């Protein structure tokens, strides 16, 4: 099941009982201090990957449970960069995984470059001259 529920929630809207082993969650809605969408039990039971330590601990999904003591830094397995570089493991078939994305422009630009190159290679899309 794929779902996207961006909310201004300050209390969990996704409960641990709803999430089965093997599920993956891209957590993107908790984008400010005090915002929270996931039950802390999900984070404790999951392999949690973040995009940036500072941003995630101040304004990501992990910020509230970390500051409340419901989650420890040791619960966070690593960063997306570490997964891509092979320094940390990502998905697992029998484990819940969570990617807590706070939004890093450098990752957006890198992904856009890959998508652009793939589109050019396939002859897809429409070229625009934005500055001409």
ABEGO torsion letter per residue (X at the ends): XBBBBBBABABBABBAAABBBGBBBBBAABABBGBBABBAAAAAABBBBBABAAAAAAABAAAAAAAAGABBAAABAEBAAAAAAGABBBBBAABBBBBBBAGBAAAAAAAAAAAAAAAAAAGBEBBBBAAX
